[in-house]
């Protein structure tokens, strides 16, 4: 083989090896923003209702809702509204609330799955950060995904490293959360500045839909579109619990319409769950999808985030999509358009997508 040919062959072999995922050096990314926060979880055990910040709302057969189940708590689901602090002192002034759920998902070791938000409201930060991911609890540190945010964390993404900073039996634990953002949409100086910047940013697609939720109450099985599937020890599965429904977990399959008429022709289904996560006021956490199969739209849009129900409008993250909404991301603004007791509500959903593939 000619010397020139040998050199070219060696060069292309080098490129092939160096570009291989197994051989390539992992890129070193620098975060655009970093925070370290702690949150404190006090689980209701039947005796501590005044200071409990979390409650078991679902358990496997033969288990109960005041004692975590055997087999590494497999099947237990807990809803929480935990204080967030800047240090590891439980009595430090809170800078926000950690609101969401965790469920134990393995029978032969301690692991859980988390879906929750940090809702921050301080002079430094206002907005939410949304987290989703598996948490192998026996590891000293674990990473979960930051899938979106609102306010000062508008459209942010990154990774949070969790570390169990304290654990006291099965009643209290404290997590250290090292947050690193690698996608920061806005360099924020103040609440007013991010409001102006978000308004000035034009979405690549805007949509408005309504979805209608009819909760099963023991008498309306024929037309109910949602059902309570988990409740705290003081509740049941046909009547929403007291204490602002704290701990109630609801699964739904609701019709989506283009206007606010329940009897309009549906253009899709809203499918997912919500749970009430605060004892002092009505708030919820949502994880759901809009699933479309109409002449105009096919595919799904996926949402996750905290929903402070008493606010006239609330923002949650659009964390992805399929079909016509492949890889889409953005923000959805929710507004309670109608509310009839504890059986029916209708949400207006104003979707603005800022990433359209």
TORKOL-4160 file (C-alpha; in steps of 0.2 Angstrom, whole numbers, padded with zeros to 4 digits, m for minus):
357
<pt num="1" X="0000" Y="0000" Z="0000"/>
<pt num="2" X="0007" Y="0017" Z="m0004"/>
<pt num="3" X="0012" Y="0028" Z="0010"/>
<pt num="4" X="m0001" Y="0042" Z="0006"/>
<pt num="5" X="m0015" Y="0028" Z="0007"/>
<pt num="6" X="m0008" Y="0021" Z="0023"/>
<pt num="7" X="m0009" Y="0039" Z="0031"/>
<pt num="8" X="m0027" Y="0042" Z="0025"/>
<pt num="9" X="m0032" Y="0025" Z="0031"/>
<pt num="10" X="m0024" Y="0028" Z="0048"/>
<pt num="11" X="m0033" Y="0045" Z="0049"/>
<pt num="12" X="m0050" Y="0038" Z="0046"/>
<pt num="13" X="m0048" Y="0024" Z="0058"/>
<pt num="14" X="m0043" Y="0037" Z="0071"/>
<pt num="15" X="m0058" Y="0047" Z="0068"/>
<pt num="16" X="m0070" Y="0032" Z="0069"/>
<pt num="17" X="m0062" Y="0027" Z="0086"/>
<pt num="18" X="m0062" Y="0044" Z="0093"/>
<pt num="19" X="m0080" Y="0047" Z="0089"/>
<pt num="20" X="m0086" Y="0031" Z="0096"/>
<pt num="21" X="m0097" Y="0034" Z="0112"/>
<pt num="22" X="m0087" Y="0021" Z="0121"/>
<pt num="23" X="m0070" Y="0029" Z="0118"/>
<pt num="24" X="m0075" Y="0047" Z="0117"/>
<pt num="25" X="m0071" Y="0058" Z="0132"/>
<pt num="26" X="m0087" Y="0064" Z="0141"/>
<pt num="27" X="m0090" Y="0082" Z="0138"/>
<pt num="28" X="m0087" Y="0093" Z="0153"/>
<pt num="29" X="m0102" Y="0106" Z="0154"/>
<pt num="30" X="m0102" Y="0121" Z="0165"/>
<pt num="31" X="m0119" Y="0125" Z="0173"/>
<pt num="32" X="m0127" Y="0142" Z="0169"/>
<pt num="33" X="m0135" Y="0142" Z="0186"/>
<pt num="34" X="m0132" Y="0133" Z="0202"/>
<pt num="35" X="m0142" Y="0131" Z="0219"/>
<pt num="36" X="m0141" Y="0121" Z="0234"/>
<pt num="37" X="m0156" Y="0118" Z="0245"/>
<pt num="38" X="m0163" Y="0106" Z="0258"/>
<pt num="39" X="m0180" Y="0100" Z="0261"/>
<pt num="40" X="m0187" Y="0091" Z="0276"/>
<pt num="41" X="m0200" Y="0077" Z="0276"/>
<pt num="42" X="m0210" Y="0073" Z="0291"/>
<pt num="43" X="m0222" Y="0058" Z="0288"/>
<pt num="44" X="m0239" Y="0056" Z="0296"/>
<pt num="45" X="m0239" Y="0041" Z="0307"/>
<pt num="46" X="m0256" Y="0042" Z="0316"/>
<pt num="47" X="m0249" Y="0053" Z="0330"/>
<pt num="48" X="m0241" Y="0068" Z="0323"/>
<pt num="49" X="m0254" Y="0076" Z="0312"/>
<pt num="50" X="m0250" Y="0094" Z="0318"/>
<pt num="51" X="m0232" Y="0094" Z="0311"/>
<pt num="52" X="m0233" Y="0081" Z="0298"/>
<pt num="53" X="m0229" Y="0087" Z="0280"/>
<pt num="54" X="m0231" Y="0071" Z="0271"/>
<pt num="55" X="m0244" Y="0057" Z="0271"/>
<pt num="56" X="m0245" Y="0039" Z="0265"/>
<pt num="57" X="m0260" Y="0039" Z="0252"/>
<pt num="58" X="m0258" Y="0022" Z="0245"/>
<pt num="59" X="m0252" Y="0005" Z="0251"/>
<pt num="60" X="m0252" Y="m0013" Z="0245"/>
<pt num="61" X="m0264" Y="m0026" Z="0251"/>
<pt num="62" X="m0263" Y="m0029" Z="0270"/>
<pt num="63" X="m0253" Y="m0014" Z="0273"/>
<pt num="64" X="m0260" Y="0002" Z="0280"/>
<pt num="65" X="m0258" Y="0021" Z="0279"/>
<pt num="66" X="m0249" Y="0025" Z="0295"/>
<pt num="67" X="m0235" Y="0013" Z="0294"/>
<pt num="68" X="m0224" Y="0011" Z="0279"/>
<pt num="69" X="m0225" Y="m0007" Z="0272"/>
<pt num="70" X="m0213" Y="m0021" Z="0273"/>
<pt num="71" X="m0203" Y="m0027" Z="0258"/>
<pt num="72" X="m0194" Y="m0011" Z="0258"/>
<pt num="73" X="m0210" Y="m0001" Z="0258"/>
<pt num="74" X="m0214" Y="m0007" Z="0240"/>
<pt num="75" X="m0230" Y="0000" Z="0234"/>
<pt num="76" X="m0232" Y="0014" Z="0246"/>
<pt num="77" X="m0236" Y="0031" Z="0239"/>
<pt num="78" X="m0233" Y="0047" Z="0249"/>
<pt num="79" X="m0239" Y="0065" Z="0245"/>
<pt num="80" X="m0229" Y="0079" Z="0253"/>
<pt num="81" X="m0228" Y="0098" Z="0256"/>
<pt num="82" X="m0211" Y="0100" Z="0264"/>
<pt num="83" X="m0202" Y="0116" Z="0269"/>
<pt num="84" X="m0186" Y="0121" Z="0259"/>
<pt num="85" X="m0172" Y="0129" Z="0268"/>
<pt num="86" X="m0155" Y="0136" Z="0263"/>
<pt num="87" X="m0146" Y="0125" Z="0277"/>
<pt num="88" X="m0149" Y="0109" Z="0285"/>
<pt num="89" X="m0158" Y="0116" Z="0300"/>
<pt num="90" X="m0176" Y="0111" Z="0300"/>
<pt num="91" X="m0180" Y="0127" Z="0310"/>
<pt num="92" X="m0172" Y="0139" Z="0298"/>
<pt num="93" X="m0184" Y="0151" Z="0289"/>
<pt num="94" X="m0191" Y="0142" Z="0274"/>
<pt num="95" X="m0188" Y="0149" Z="0257"/>
<pt num="96" X="m0201" Y="0139" Z="0248"/>
<pt num="97" X="m0210" Y="0122" Z="0248"/>
<pt num="98" X="m0206" Y="0105" Z="0240"/>
<pt num="99" X="m0223" Y="0099" Z="0234"/>
<pt num="100" X="m0226" Y="0082" Z="0225"/>
<pt num="101" X="m0225" Y="0063" Z="0228"/>
<pt num="102" X="m0213" Y="0049" Z="0230"/>
<pt num="103" X="m0217" Y="0030" Z="0228"/>
<pt num="104" X="m0207" Y="0015" Z="0233"/>
<pt num="105" X="m0205" Y="0004" Z="0218"/>
<pt num="106" X="m0193" Y="m0011" Z="0222"/>
<pt num="107" X="m0196" Y="m0026" Z="0234"/>
<pt num="108" X="m0177" Y="m0030" Z="0237"/>
<pt num="109" X="m0169" Y="m0014" Z="0241"/>
<pt num="110" X="m0174" Y="0004" Z="0245"/>
<pt num="111" X="m0178" Y="0014" Z="0229"/>
<pt num="112" X="m0191" Y="0027" Z="0225"/>
<pt num="113" X="m0198" Y="0037" Z="0211"/>
<pt num="114" X="m0201" Y="0056" Z="0213"/>
<pt num="115" X="m0212" Y="0069" Z="0204"/>
<pt num="116" X="m0211" Y="0086" Z="0213"/>
<pt num="117" X="m0208" Y="0104" Z="0212"/>
<pt num="118" X="m0199" Y="0117" Z="0222"/>
<pt num="119" X="m0210" Y="0132" Z="0223"/>
<pt num="120" X="m0199" Y="0147" Z="0228"/>
<pt num="121" X="m0205" Y="0164" Z="0233"/>
<pt num="122" X="m0191" Y="0175" Z="0240"/>
<pt num="123" X="m0182" Y="0191" Z="0236"/>
<pt num="124" X="m0169" Y="0181" Z="0227"/>
<pt num="125" X="m0181" Y="0169" Z="0217"/>
<pt num="126" X="m0199" Y="0168" Z="0212"/>
<pt num="127" X="m0205" Y="0153" Z="0202"/>
<pt num="128" X="m0205" Y="0134" Z="0201"/>
<pt num="129" X="m0192" Y="0120" Z="0197"/>
<pt num="130" X="m0200" Y="0103" Z="0191"/>
<pt num="131" X="m0191" Y="0087" Z="0195"/>
<pt num="132" X="m0194" Y="0069" Z="0189"/>
<pt num="133" X="m0184" Y="0053" Z="0191"/>
<pt num="134" X="m0179" Y="0038" Z="0200"/>
<pt num="135" X="m0170" Y="0039" Z="0217"/>
<pt num="136" X="m0159" Y="0024" Z="0221"/>
<pt num="137" X="m0160" Y="0028" Z="0240"/>
<pt num="138" X="m0145" Y="0017" Z="0245"/>
<pt num="139" X="m0133" Y="0027" Z="0235"/>
<pt num="140" X="m0124" Y="0041" Z="0244"/>
<pt num="141" X="m0128" Y="0053" Z="0229"/>
<pt num="142" X="m0141" Y="0051" Z="0216"/>
<pt num="143" X="m0146" Y="0062" Z="0200"/>
<pt num="144" X="m0163" Y="0066" Z="0194"/>
<pt num="145" X="m0169" Y="0077" Z="0180"/>
<pt num="146" X="m0175" Y="0095" Z="0180"/>
<pt num="147" X="m0188" Y="0095" Z="0167"/>
<pt num="148" X="m0194" Y="0113" Z="0167"/>
<pt num="149" X="m0198" Y="0128" Z="0177"/>
<pt num="150" X="m0208" Y="0144" Z="0178"/>
<pt num="151" X="m0204" Y="0162" Z="0183"/>
<pt num="152" X="m0186" Y="0165" Z="0187"/>
<pt num="153" X="m0183" Y="0147" Z="0181"/>
<pt num="154" X="m0193" Y="0149" Z="0164"/>
<pt num="155" X="m0189" Y="0134" Z="0153"/>
<pt num="156" X="m0174" Y="0129" Z="0163"/>
<pt num="157" X="m0167" Y="0111" Z="0162"/>
<pt num="158" X="m0153" Y="0102" Z="0171"/>
<pt num="159" X="m0149" Y="0089" Z="0184"/>
<pt num="160" X="m0151" Y="0089" Z="0203"/>
<pt num="161" X="m0140" Y="0078" Z="0214"/>
<pt num="162" X="m0149" Y="0071" Z="0229"/>
<pt num="163" X="m0140" Y="0066" Z="0245"/>
<pt num="164" X="m0149" Y="0060" Z="0261"/>
<pt num="165" X="m0143" Y="0072" Z="0274"/>
<pt num="166" X="m0152" Y="0065" Z="0289"/>
<pt num="167" X="m0164" Y="0050" Z="0292"/>
<pt num="168" X="m0173" Y="0047" Z="0308"/>
<pt num="169" X="m0182" Y="0030" Z="0308"/>
<pt num="170" X="m0197" Y="0031" Z="0296"/>
<pt num="171" X="m0204" Y="0048" Z="0302"/>
<pt num="172" X="m0191" Y="0061" Z="0296"/>
<pt num="173" X="m0178" Y="0063" Z="0282"/>
<pt num="174" X="m0169" Y="0078" Z="0275"/>
<pt num="175" X="m0162" Y="0079" Z="0257"/>
<pt num="176" X="m0148" Y="0090" Z="0251"/>
<pt num="177" X="m0152" Y="0095" Z="0233"/>
<pt num="178" X="m0138" Y="0101" Z="0223"/>
<pt num="179" X="m0146" Y="0109" Z="0207"/>
<pt num="180" X="m0136" Y="0112" Z="0192"/>
<pt num="181" X="m0145" Y="0121" Z="0177"/>
<pt num="182" X="m0137" Y="0118" Z="0160"/>
<pt num="183" X="m0151" Y="0126" Z="0150"/>
<pt num="184" X="m0155" Y="0144" Z="0156"/>
<pt num="185" X="m0167" Y="0153" Z="0145"/>
<pt num="186" X="m0166" Y="0170" Z="0154"/>
<pt num="187" X="m0153" Y="0180" Z="0163"/>
<pt num="188" X="m0165" Y="0187" Z="0177"/>
<pt num="189" X="m0162" Y="0202" Z="0187"/>
<pt num="190" X="m0179" Y="0204" Z="0195"/>
<pt num="191" X="m0197" Y="0198" Z="0194"/>
<pt num="192" X="m0202" Y="0213" Z="0184"/>
<pt num="193" X="m0188" Y="0210" Z="0171"/>
<pt num="194" X="m0192" Y="0192" Z="0168"/>
<pt num="195" X="m0210" Y="0196" Z="0166"/>
<pt num="196" X="m0206" Y="0209" Z="0152"/>
<pt num="197" X="m0194" Y="0197" Z="0144"/>
<pt num="198" X="m0206" Y="0182" Z="0144"/>
<pt num="199" X="m0220" Y="0193" Z="0136"/>
<pt num="200" X="m0208" Y="0199" Z="0123"/>
<pt num="201" X="m0203" Y="0181" Z="0118"/>
<pt num="202" X="m0214" Y="0174" Z="0104"/>
<pt num="203" X="m0220" Y="0156" Z="0105"/>
<pt num="204" X="m0217" Y="0145" Z="0090"/>
<pt num="205" X="m0235" Y="0138" Z="0092"/>
<pt num="206" X="m0250" Y="0143" Z="0103"/>
<pt num="207" X="m0265" Y="0133" Z="0107"/>
<pt num="208" X="m0280" Y="0134" Z="0118"/>
<pt num="209" X="m0291" Y="0120" Z="0125"/>
<pt num="210" X="m0303" Y="0116" Z="0139"/>
<pt num="211" X="m0303" Y="0099" Z="0148"/>
<pt num="212" X="m0318" Y="0094" Z="0159"/>
<pt num="213" X="m0316" Y="0083" Z="0175"/>
<pt num="214" X="m0330" Y="0074" Z="0183"/>
<pt num="215" X="m0325" Y="0065" Z="0200"/>
<pt num="216" X="m0333" Y="0049" Z="0205"/>
<pt num="217" X="m0342" Y="0051" Z="0221"/>
<pt num="218" X="m0350" Y="0034" Z="0223"/>
<pt num="219" X="m0366" Y="0039" Z="0213"/>
<pt num="220" X="m0360" Y="0044" Z="0196"/>
<pt num="221" X="m0351" Y="0029" Z="0189"/>
<pt num="222" X="m0359" Y="0031" Z="0172"/>
<pt num="223" X="m0352" Y="0049" Z="0168"/>
<pt num="224" X="m0337" Y="0051" Z="0180"/>
<pt num="225" X="m0320" Y="0054" Z="0171"/>
<pt num="226" X="m0309" Y="0054" Z="0186"/>
<pt num="227" X="m0308" Y="0043" Z="0202"/>
<pt num="228" X="m0299" Y="0045" Z="0219"/>
<pt num="229" X="m0287" Y="0031" Z="0219"/>
<pt num="230" X="m0277" Y="0036" Z="0235"/>
<pt num="231" X="m0281" Y="0045" Z="0251"/>
<pt num="232" X="m0273" Y="0048" Z="0268"/>
<pt num="233" X="m0278" Y="0038" Z="0283"/>
<pt num="234" X="m0292" Y="0051" Z="0288"/>
<pt num="235" X="m0300" Y="0050" Z="0270"/>
<pt num="236" X="m0308" Y="0038" Z="0258"/>
<pt num="237" X="m0310" Y="0035" Z="0240"/>
<pt num="238" X="m0327" Y="0042" Z="0236"/>
<pt num="239" X="m0327" Y="0059" Z="0246"/>
<pt num="240" X="m0312" Y="0071" Z="0244"/>
<pt num="241" X="m0303" Y="0072" Z="0261"/>
<pt num="242" X="m0304" Y="0086" Z="0273"/>
<pt num="243" X="m0289" Y="0098" Z="0277"/>
<pt num="244" X="m0290" Y="0105" Z="0259"/>
<pt num="245" X="m0290" Y="0087" Z="0251"/>
<pt num="246" X="m0272" Y="0085" Z="0257"/>
<pt num="247" X="m0266" Y="0068" Z="0251"/>
<pt num="248" X="m0280" Y="0064" Z="0239"/>
<pt num="249" X="m0273" Y="0056" Z="0223"/>
<pt num="250" X="m0285" Y="0056" Z="0208"/>
<pt num="251" X="m0282" Y="0048" Z="0191"/>
<pt num="252" X="m0292" Y="0055" Z="0176"/>
<pt num="253" X="m0297" Y="0052" Z="0158"/>
<pt num="254" X="m0305" Y="0069" Z="0153"/>
<pt num="255" X="m0312" Y="0075" Z="0137"/>
<pt num="256" X="m0303" Y="0090" Z="0128"/>
<pt num="257" X="m0314" Y="0103" Z="0119"/>
<pt num="258" X="m0311" Y="0118" Z="0109"/>
<pt num="259" X="m0323" Y="0128" Z="0119"/>
<pt num="260" X="m0330" Y="0128" Z="0137"/>
<pt num="261" X="m0345" Y="0117" Z="0133"/>
<pt num="262" X="m0344" Y="0100" Z="0141"/>
<pt num="263" X="m0355" Y="0093" Z="0127"/>
<pt num="264" X="m0345" Y="0099" Z="0112"/>
<pt num="265" X="m0336" Y="0086" Z="0102"/>
<pt num="266" X="m0320" Y="0081" Z="0110"/>
<pt num="267" X="m0304" Y="0083" Z="0100"/>
<pt num="268" X="m0294" Y="0072" Z="0112"/>
<pt num="269" X="m0292" Y="0066" Z="0130"/>
<pt num="270" X="m0283" Y="0073" Z="0145"/>
<pt num="271" X="m0275" Y="0058" Z="0154"/>
<pt num="272" X="m0265" Y="0057" Z="0170"/>
<pt num="273" X="m0266" Y="0061" Z="0188"/>
<pt num="274" X="m0267" Y="0075" Z="0201"/>
<pt num="275" X="m0265" Y="0076" Z="0219"/>
<pt num="276" X="m0268" Y="0088" Z="0233"/>
<pt num="277" X="m0252" Y="0092" Z="0242"/>
<pt num="278" X="m0255" Y="0105" Z="0255"/>
<pt num="279" X="m0265" Y="0106" Z="0271"/>
<pt num="280" X="m0267" Y="0124" Z="0274"/>
<pt num="281" X="m0274" Y="0129" Z="0256"/>
<pt num="282" X="m0280" Y="0121" Z="0240"/>
<pt num="283" X="m0265" Y="0117" Z="0229"/>
<pt num="284" X="m0261" Y="0102" Z="0218"/>
<pt num="285" X="m0247" Y="0094" Z="0208"/>
<pt num="286" X="m0251" Y="0088" Z="0190"/>
<pt num="287" X="m0243" Y="0075" Z="0179"/>
<pt num="288" X="m0253" Y="0072" Z="0163"/>
<pt num="289" X="m0254" Y="0071" Z="0144"/>
<pt num="290" X="m0266" Y="0079" Z="0131"/>
<pt num="291" X="m0268" Y="0065" Z="0118"/>
<pt num="292" X="m0275" Y="0070" Z="0101"/>
<pt num="293" X="m0282" Y="0060" Z="0086"/>
<pt num="294" X="m0291" Y="0073" Z="0076"/>
<pt num="295" X="m0290" Y="0080" Z="0058"/>
<pt num="296" X="m0280" Y="0095" Z="0065"/>
<pt num="297" X="m0269" Y="0087" Z="0078"/>
<pt num="298" X="m0261" Y="0070" Z="0081"/>
<pt num="299" X="m0249" Y="0065" Z="0095"/>
<pt num="300" X="m0247" Y="0070" Z="0113"/>
<pt num="301" X="m0242" Y="0085" Z="0124"/>
<pt num="302" X="m0235" Y="0081" Z="0141"/>
<pt num="303" X="m0236" Y="0092" Z="0156"/>
<pt num="304" X="m0229" Y="0092" Z="0174"/>
<pt num="305" X="m0229" Y="0105" Z="0188"/>
<pt num="306" X="m0237" Y="0113" Z="0203"/>
<pt num="307" X="m0254" Y="0120" Z="0202"/>
<pt num="308" X="m0258" Y="0133" Z="0216"/>
<pt num="309" X="m0277" Y="0132" Z="0213"/>
<pt num="310" X="m0282" Y="0148" Z="0222"/>
<pt num="311" X="m0272" Y="0159" Z="0210"/>
<pt num="312" X="m0283" Y="0165" Z="0195"/>
<pt num="313" X="m0269" Y="0159" Z="0183"/>
<pt num="314" X="m0255" Y="0146" Z="0185"/>
<pt num="315" X="m0241" Y="0140" Z="0175"/>
<pt num="316" X="m0235" Y="0123" Z="0173"/>
<pt num="317" X="m0221" Y="0115" Z="0161"/>
<pt num="318" X="m0224" Y="0107" Z="0144"/>
<pt num="319" X="m0210" Y="0094" Z="0146"/>
<pt num="320" X="m0211" Y="0085" Z="0129"/>
<pt num="321" X="m0222" Y="0078" Z="0115"/>
<pt num="322" X="m0225" Y="0066" Z="0101"/>
<pt num="323" X="m0232" Y="0066" Z="0084"/>
<pt num="324" X="m0237" Y="0084" Z="0078"/>
<pt num="325" X="m0229" Y="0090" Z="0095"/>
<pt num="326" X="m0213" Y="0079" Z="0093"/>
<pt num="327" X="m0200" Y="0086" Z="0106"/>
<pt num="328" X="m0210" Y="0101" Z="0110"/>
<pt num="329" X="m0207" Y="0111" Z="0126"/>
<pt num="330" X="m0215" Y="0127" Z="0133"/>
<pt num="331" X="m0227" Y="0133" Z="0146"/>
<pt num="332" X="m0246" Y="0130" Z="0149"/>
<pt num="333" X="m0256" Y="0143" Z="0158"/>
<pt num="334" X="m0271" Y="0136" Z="0168"/>
<pt num="335" X="m0286" Y="0145" Z="0173"/>
<pt num="336" X="m0301" Y="0137" Z="0182"/>
<pt num="337" X="m0315" Y="0141" Z="0170"/>
<pt num="338" X="m0329" Y="0132" Z="0181"/>
<pt num="339" X="m0330" Y="0124" Z="0197"/>
<pt num="340" X="m0346" Y="0114" Z="0204"/>
<pt num="341" X="m0344" Y="0108" Z="0221"/>
<pt num="342" X="m0332" Y="0094" Z="0223"/>
<pt num="343" X="m0338" Y="0084" Z="0207"/>
<pt num="344" X="m0334" Y="0094" Z="0192"/>
<pt num="345" X="m0322" Y="0107" Z="0186"/>
<pt num="346" X="m0316" Y="0114" Z="0169"/>
<pt num="347" X="m0299" Y="0120" Z="0166"/>
<pt num="348" X="m0294" Y="0132" Z="0152"/>
<pt num="349" X="m0277" Y="0128" Z="0146"/>
<pt num="350" X="m0267" Y="0141" Z="0136"/>
<pt num="351" X="m0252" Y="0132" Z="0128"/>
<pt num="352" X="m0237" Y="0141" Z="0122"/>
<pt num="353" X="m0223" Y="0131" Z="0114"/>
<pt num="354" X="m0206" Y="0139" Z="0113"/>
<pt num="355" X="m0197" Y="0124" Z="0106"/>
<pt num="356" X="m0205" Y="0117" Z="0091"/>
<pt num="357" X="m0195" Y="0103" Z="0081"/>
